[in-house]
Amino acid sequence: MTNGITELHVDVPASQQANVFGQFDENLKLIERTLNVSLISRDGQLKILGTAHKAEQAKKLLEELVRLALRGNTIARQNVTYALALTMEEKEQMMTEMDKEVICNTIQGRPIKPKTLGQREYVDQIRKKMIVFGVGPAGTGKTYLAMAMAVTAFRNEEVSRIILTRPAIEAGEKLGFLPGDLQSKVDPYLRPLYDALYQIMGADSFAKNMERGLIEVAPLAYMRGRTLDNAYIILDEAQNTTPAQMKMFLTRIGFGSKVIVTGDASQKDLPKDAVSGLDVAMKVLKNIEDIGFCRLTSKDVVRHPLVQQIVQAYDDYEKKQKPEKSSRRGSAERNRR
């Protein structure tokens, strides 16, 4: 230690240096900026210079990234950003623990696993509860992880079929003029569900199971009047349901079934001033023991780091708007008096 500066070392195997360091050493630069340390690579060792606490944090974080790399993971910027967030909370070992939990593999052999603490809690809730509400912004893996859990249960013969549904509501656009039959018109709404299933199951397996009626992808309106036994049922984009639709859906559940409801309260496409069935259900059902609620946040976004920043910026903007609106309403009421 010299002048309050501590020097520590981390061994980084030559085969993993490009992976851990990132393109043009972008991962190291991000760690240096965030933790206020200096990182110098020399002869398979990474020298860390900084205050005792910061240097120790950097050492633990880098050792964690090396362990993840040695397990075959590609270290993306998102991994580093999240590892830094955990480091600030003194939870450095959490990423290695999460990495042990593989739900299933995609058709290309890529493992699907929770990548954040919020995602791990979501997967745990799905395992334990009969109905789970997964709510959070875009990119938090709500639908994809639910799909992976459904496919795993289907392959293990825990359920006999998978049913995927979402309300057919336009996101500010009108598709009714499009040519084709009803299925052609609703397919655009269901495309994200198809895409996830193709990745996890493969197109051939998906098509065969669809033909046999073991996998069903349908608009929410098709659920009315049915009883869904021994099935894994996923309701996606639930923020666009009405309270009546949500009640109808939840009362379809039969014996041996598991239900996952996903939604993003910040992306409602319902008519102005319409109440969301998701919001109502989360209030009405909050005290029922076998129903789980998992709220994912911008910290759980696993898409490009820019998506996380966009989600956070919108959250901050909307929080600022609420006090301004309530303030304007209060002024208007006082003026009327």
VODOSE-155548 format. One record per residue (C-alpha): residue in one letter; x, y, z negated. Coordinates in steps of 0.02 Angstrom, whole numbers, plus 32768, in hexadecimal, padded with zeros to 4 digits. Example, Ala and Ser with C-alpha at 12.3 -4.5 7.8 and 13.67 -1.06 7.14 Angstrom:
% VODOSE-155548
type:A&x:8267&y:7F1F&z:7E7A
type:S&x:82AC&y:7FCB&z:7E9B
This chain:
% VODOSE-155548
type:M&x:8000&y:8000&z:8000
type:T&x:8046&y:80AB&z:8032
type:N&x:7FF9&y:8155&z:8008
type:G&x:7F53&y:8101&z:7FDD
type:I&x:7F53&y:80A0&z:8082
type:T&x:7F3F&y:7FE3&z:8079
type:E&x:7F82&y:7F6E&z:80FF
type:L&x:7F28&y:7EC9&z:811D
type:H&x:7F33&y:7E46&z:81A7
type:V&x:7EB8&y:7DD6&z:8204
type:D&x:7EED&y:7D45&z:8273
type:V&x:7E93&y:7D48&z:831A
type:P&x:7EB5&y:7CB2&z:838B
type:A&x:7EF4&y:7CE7&z:8437
type:S&x:7E64&y:7C89&z:8489
type:Q&x:7DE5&y:7CF6&z:842B
type:Q&x:7E37&y:7DA1&z:8432
type:A&x:7DDC&y:7DDD&z:84CF
type:N&x:7D37&y:7DA2&z:8484
type:V&x:7D50&y:7DEF&z:83D8
type:F&x:7DA3&y:7E90&z:8412
type:G&x:7D23&y:7EB1&z:849C
type:Q&x:7D3D&y:7EFD&z:8548
type:F&x:7DC5&y:7F83&z:853D
type:D&x:7DC9&y:7F60&z:8481
type:E&x:7D1D&y:7FB1&z:846D
type:N&x:7CF2&y:7F45&z:83D5
type:L&x:7D91&y:7F77&z:837B
type:K&x:7D74&y:802F&z:83A2
type:L&x:7CC3&y:8024&z:835C
type:I&x:7D03&y:7FD4&z:82BC
type:E&x:7D8C&y:8058&z:82AC
type:R&x:7D10&y:80E7&z:82C0
type:T&x:7C8E&y:809F&z:824B
type:L&x:7D00&y:8066&z:81BE
type:N&x:7D85&y:80EC&z:81D5
type:V&x:7E14&y:8070&z:81E5
type:S&x:7EA0&y:8053&z:8264
type:L&x:7EAE&y:7FAB&z:82BD
type:I&x:7F4F&y:7F77&z:8312
type:S&x:7F5F&y:7ED4&z:8371
type:R&x:800A&y:7E81&z:8377
type:D&x:8042&y:7DCC&z:8392
type:G&x:7F99&y:7D7B&z:836F
type:Q&x:7F7E&y:7DE2&z:82D2
type:L&x:7F10&y:7E78&z:82B6
type:K&x:7F59&y:7EF6&z:823D
type:I&x:7EDA&y:7F5C&z:81DB
type:L&x:7F09&y:8004&z:818F
type:G&x:7E92&y:8065&z:811F
type:T&x:7E5C&y:8084&z:806C
type:A&x:7E54&y:7FE8&z:8002
type:H&x:7D96&y:7FD8&z:800B
type:K&x:7D86&y:8000&z:80C5
type:A&x:7E17&y:7F8F&z:80F5
type:E&x:7DCA&y:7EFF&z:8093
type:Q&x:7D21&y:7F1D&z:80E8
type:A&x:7D74&y:7F1C&z:8193
type:K&x:7DD3&y:7E7C&z:816A
type:K&x:7D35&y:7E1F&z:8134
type:L&x:7CD5&y:7E5D&z:81CC
type:L&x:7D5E&y:7E2A&z:8247
type:E&x:7D70&y:7D7F&z:81F5
type:E&x:7CB5&y:7D6A&z:820B
type:L&x:7CBE&y:7D98&z:82C3
type:V&x:7D50&y:7D1E&z:82DD
type:R&x:7CEA&y:7C92&z:828D
type:L&x:7C56&y:7CB9&z:82FE
type:A&x:7CC8&y:7CBC&z:8397
type:L&x:7D16&y:7C14&z:8369
type:R&x:7C67&y:7BC8&z:8364
type:G&x:7C50&y:7BF6&z:841B
type:N&x:7BF1&y:7C99&z:8407
type:T&x:7C0D&y:7D2B&z:847C
type:I&x:7C2E&y:7DC3&z:840F
type:A&x:7BC0&y:7E4C&z:8457
type:R&x:7BBB&y:7F00&z:841D
type:Q&x:7B15&y:7EDA&z:83C9
type:N&x:7B6A&y:7E55&z:835D
type:V&x:7BEE&y:7ED1&z:8327
type:T&x:7B6F&y:7F5B&z:8304
type:Y&x:7B07&y:7EE5&z:8299
type:A&x:7BA0&y:7E9E&z:8241
type:L&x:7BD3&y:7F50&z:8215
type:A&x:7B24&y:7F72&z:81CE
type:L&x:7B32&y:7ED6&z:8162
type:T&x:7BE1&y:7F08&z:812C
type:M&x:7B9F&y:7FAE&z:80ED
type:E&x:7B21&y:7F4C&z:8085
type:E&x:7BAB&y:7ED6&z:8046
type:K&x:7B5B&y:7E42&z:80A1
type:E&x:7BED&y:7E0F&z:8110
type:Q&x:7BCE&y:7D53&z:8106
type:M&x:7B1A&y:7D5C&z:8143
type:M&x:7B42&y:7D51&z:81FD
type:T&x:7BA2&y:7CAE&z:81EB
type:E&x:7B12&y:7C64&z:8186
type:M&x:7A93&y:7C98&z:820B
type:D&x:7AFF&y:7C50&z:8295
type:K&x:7AEB&y:7BA1&z:824B
type:E&x:7A30&y:7BA1&z:826D
type:V&x:7A09&y:7B6D&z:8320
type:I&x:794F&y:7B62&z:834B
type:C&x:7969&y:7B12&z:83F6
type:N&x:79CC&y:7B28&z:8497
type:T&x:7999&y:7B79&z:853A
type:I&x:7998&y:7B12&z:85D9
type:Q&x:7A48&y:7B56&z:85FA
type:G&x:7A80&y:7B15&z:854F
type:R&x:7A89&y:7BC0&z:84F9
type:P&x:7A59&y:7BB0&z:8441
type:I&x:79C6&y:7C16&z:8403
type:K&x:79DD&y:7C4F&z:834F
type:P&x:79B1&y:7CE1&z:82DE
type:K&x:7A2F&y:7D6E&z:82F3
type:T&x:79F9&y:7DE1&z:8266
type:L&x:79BA&y:7DCE&z:81B3
type:G&x:790D&y:7E08&z:81EB
type:Q&x:7909&y:7D83&z:8272
type:R&x:7941&y:7CFD&z:81F7
type:E&x:78B5&y:7D2E&z:8180
type:Y&x:783A&y:7D27&z:8213
type:V&x:7872&y:7C76&z:8241
type:D&x:7869&y:7C40&z:8189
type:Q&x:77B7&y:7C84&z:817C
type:I&x:7784&y:7C25&z:821A
type:R&x:77C6&y:7B83&z:81CE
type:K&x:776C&y:7B9D&z:8128
type:K&x:76C5&y:7BED&z:8156
type:M&x:7631&y:7BB8&z:81C0
type:I&x:7617&y:7C67&z:8207
type:V&x:76A1&y:7CE9&z:821A
type:F&x:7694&y:7D9D&z:8252
type:G&x:7738&y:7DDA&z:829F
type:V&x:7732&y:7E96&z:82B6
type:G&x:77BC&y:7F06&z:82F6
type:P&x:7801&y:7F6C&z:8387
type:A&x:7834&y:7F2E&z:8433
type:G&x:78D1&y:7EC3&z:843A
type:T&x:78C4&y:7E76&z:838C
type:G&x:78A5&y:7DC7&z:83D1
type:K&x:77F3&y:7DB4&z:838E
type:T&x:77AD&y:7D58&z:8425
type:Y&x:784D&y:7CFE&z:845A
type:L&x:786E&y:7CB1&z:83AF
type:A&x:77B6&y:7C82&z:839D
type:M&x:77C0&y:7C2D&z:8447
type:A&x:785F&y:7BD0&z:8415
type:M&x:780B&y:7B92&z:8375
type:A&x:7772&y:7B5B&z:83D9
type:V&x:77D9&y:7AFA&z:8459
type:T&x:783D&y:7AA6&z:83CE
type:A&x:779D&y:7A6F&z:8375
type:F&x:7757&y:7A31&z:841B
type:R&x:77F4&y:79CD&z:8444
type:N&x:77F4&y:7982&z:8394
type:E&x:773D&y:7950&z:83AC
type:E&x:7708&y:79B8&z:8315
type:V&x:767F&y:7A01&z:8386
type:S&x:7631&y:79BC&z:8425
type:R&x:7629&y:7A60&z:8486
type:I&x:765F&y:7B15&z:848F
type:I&x:75E3&y:7BA2&z:84AD
type:L&x:7623&y:7C4F&z:84D7
type:T&x:75AD&y:7CE2&z:84E5
type:R&x:75AA&y:7D9E&z:84EA
type:P&x:7524&y:7E23&z:8506
type:A&x:7519&y:7E5B&z:85BD
type:I&x:7525&y:7F17&z:85A4
type:E&x:757E&y:7F8B&z:861E
type:A&x:7615&y:7FEA&z:85DD
type:G&x:75D6&y:808F&z:8624
type:E&x:75BD&y:8044&z:86D2
type:K&x:7527&y:7FF9&z:872C
type:L&x:7540&y:7F4F&z:877D
type:G&x:748A&y:7F2A&z:87A4
type:F&x:749F&y:7F5C&z:885A
type:L&x:7522&y:7ED5&z:8878
type:P&x:74EB&y:7E4C&z:88F1
type:G&x:74D4&y:7D97&z:88B9
type:D&x:746E&y:7D31&z:883F
type:L&x:7461&y:7D4C&z:8783
type:Q&x:7501&y:7CE8&z:8760
type:S&x:7562&y:7D54&z:87DC
type:K&x:7525&y:7DF1&z:8785
type:V&x:7552&y:7DB8&z:86D4
type:D&x:75FA&y:7D68&z:8701
type:P&x:7657&y:7E0F&z:86F6
type:Y&x:7622&y:7E1D&z:863F
type:L&x:765E&y:7D6D&z:861A
type:R&x:7703&y:7D77&z:867A
type:P&x:7770&y:7D97&z:85DF
type:L&x:772E&y:7CF5&z:8593
type:Y&x:7753&y:7C93&z:8632
type:D&x:7802&y:7CDC&z:863A
type:A&x:782C&y:7CA7&z:8588
type:L&x:77EA&y:7BF6&z:85A6
type:Y&x:784E&y:7BE5&z:8648
type:Q&x:78ED&y:7C12&z:85E9
type:I&x:78CE&y:7B9A&z:8559
type:M&x:787B&y:7B06&z:85B2
type:G&x:78AD&y:7B18&z:8668
type:A&x:7832&y:7B36&z:86F6
type:D&x:7817&y:7A7D&z:871F
type:S&x:77EE&y:7A47&z:866D
type:F&x:777F&y:7AE0&z:8656
type:A&x:771F&y:7ABC&z:86F8
type:K&x:7705&y:7A04&z:86CC
type:N&x:76C3&y:7A2B&z:861E
type:M&x:7654&y:7AB5&z:8664
type:E&x:7608&y:7A39&z:86E0
type:R&x:75E6&y:79BD&z:8654
type:G&x:7593&y:7A45&z:85EC
type:L&x:7616&y:7A37&z:8562
type:I&x:764D&y:7AEB&z:857A
type:E&x:75CC&y:7B71&z:8596
type:V&x:75EC&y:7C28&z:85BA
type:A&x:754A&y:7C8B&z:85BC
type:P&x:74FD&y:7D35&z:8596
type:L&x:74B4&y:7D48&z:84E8
type:A&x:7402&y:7D4C&z:852D
type:Y&x:7415&y:7C94&z:855D
type:M&x:7423&y:7C64&z:84A5
type:R&x:736E&y:7C8C&z:847A
type:G&x:7304&y:7BF7&z:8449
type:R&x:7396&y:7B7E&z:8438
type:T&x:73DF&y:7B1F&z:83A4
type:L&x:749B&y:7B0C&z:83B1
type:D&x:74D5&y:7A6E&z:8357
type:N&x:7587&y:7A29&z:834D
type:A&x:75CE&y:7ABA&z:83B0
type:Y&x:7656&y:7B3E&z:83A2
type:I&x:75FC&y:7BE1&z:83CB
type:I&x:7653&y:7C86&z:83EE
type:L&x:75F2&y:7D29&z:83FF
type:D&x:7666&y:7DA9&z:844E
type:E&x:764D&y:7E67&z:8459
type:A&x:75CE&y:7E5B&z:83CC
type:Q&x:75CF&y:7F18&z:83B1
type:N&x:755E&y:7F20&z:844A
type:T&x:74D4&y:7EB6&z:83FF
type:T&x:7436&y:7F00&z:83B6
type:P&x:7405&y:7ECA&z:8304
type:A&x:737B&y:7E5C&z:834F
type:Q&x:73F6&y:7E06&z:83C6
type:M&x:7472&y:7DE6&z:8339
type:K&x:73EA&y:7D9B&z:82CA
type:M&x:73AF&y:7D30&z:835C
type:F&x:7460&y:7CF1&z:837B
type:L&x:748B&y:7CCA&z:82C6
type:T&x:73E9&y:7C69&z:82AE
type:R&x:7414&y:7BF5&z:8342
type:I&x:749C&y:7B9E&z:82DC
type:G&x:7480&y:7AE5&z:82BD
type:F&x:74D9&y:7A5C&z:825C
type:G&x:7593&y:7A3D&z:8278
type:S&x:75AD&y:7AE4&z:82CF
type:K&x:7629&y:7B6F&z:82B1
type:V&x:760E&y:7C22&z:82E7
type:I&x:7688&y:7CB0&z:8307
type:V&x:7645&y:7D5F&z:8327
type:T&x:76C2&y:7DDC&z:836D
type:G&x:76AE&y:7E95&z:838B
type:D&x:76FB&y:7F42&z:838D
type:A&x:768F&y:7FC4&z:8338
type:S&x:76EC&y:8050&z:8394
type:Q&x:76B9&y:8012&z:8441
type:K&x:75FB&y:800D&z:8440
type:D&x:75A2&y:8014&z:84E8
type:L&x:74F3&y:801A&z:849D
type:P&x:747F&y:80AC&z:84C5
type:K&x:74A2&y:8149&z:8460
type:D&x:7462&y:8140&z:83AD
type:A&x:743B&y:8084&z:83BD
type:V&x:746C&y:801D&z:8325
type:S&x:74EC&y:7F93&z:833F
type:G&x:74B9&y:7EE4&z:830A
type:L&x:756D&y:7EC6&z:82D3
type:D&x:756A&y:7F59&z:8258
type:V&x:74C4&y:7F20&z:8210
type:A&x:74F9&y:7E69&z:8200
type:M&x:7598&y:7E96&z:81A2
type:K&x:7532&y:7EF6&z:8122
type:V&x:74A5&y:7E78&z:8113
type:L&x:7510&y:7DDA&z:8108
type:K&x:75A3&y:7E18&z:80A0
type:N&x:7573&y:7DB6&z:8003
type:I&x:7557&y:7D0C&z:8055
type:E&x:75E3&y:7C98&z:801E
type:D&x:75FB&y:7C31&z:80BC
type:I&x:7609&y:7CCA&z:812B
type:G&x:76B7&y:7D17&z:813D
type:F&x:76E4&y:7DC8&z:8173
type:C&x:778E&y:7DF6&z:81B9
type:R&x:77B6&y:7EAB&z:81E4
type:L&x:784A&y:7EBC&z:8258
type:T&x:78A0&y:7F65&z:826F
type:S&x:7919&y:7FBC&z:82E5
type:K&x:79A6&y:7F62&z:8286
type:D&x:7964&y:7EBE&z:82CF
type:V&x:796B&y:7EF6&z:8385
type:V&x:79D9&y:7E7A&z:83E3
type:R&x:79D2&y:7EC7&z:8491
type:H&x:7A51&y:7F45&z:84D2
type:P&x:7A8C&y:7FB9&z:8443
type:L&x:7A3C&y:804A&z:84A0
type:V&x:7990&y:7FFB&z:8483
type:Q&x:79B0&y:7FFF&z:83C7
type:Q&x:79DB&y:80B8&z:83D3
type:I&x:793F&y:80DB&z:843C
type:V&x:78CE&y:8081&z:83BF
type:Q&x:791C&y:80DF&z:832D
type:A&x:790E&y:8187&z:8387
type:Y&x:7854&y:816A&z:83A9
type:D&x:7839&y:8134&z:82F3
type:D&x:788C&y:81D3&z:82B5
type:Y&x:7829&y:823E&z:8330
type:E&x:7781&y:81F0&z:82FF
type:K&x:77A6&y:8207&z:8245
type:K&x:77C4&y:82C0&z:8264
type:Q&x:7723&y:82D0&z:82C8
type:K&x:76B4&y:828A&z:823D
type:P&x:76D4&y:8315&z:81BD
type:E&x:76BF&y:8398&z:8246
type:K&x:7616&y:834F&z:827B
type:S&x:75D5&y:8343&z:81C9
type:S&x:7612&y:83F4&z:81A9
type:R&x:75B5&y:8434&z:8243
type:R&x:7516&y:83D7&z:820D
type:G&x:7522&y:8425&z:8161
type:S&x:7535&y:84D4&z:81AB
type:A&x:749F&y:84B9&z:821F
type:E&x:7433&y:8481&z:818C
type:R&x:7464&y:8519&z:8125
type:N&x:743C&y:858D&z:81B7
type:R&x:738E&y:853F&z:81CA
type:R&x:736B&y:8563&z:8114
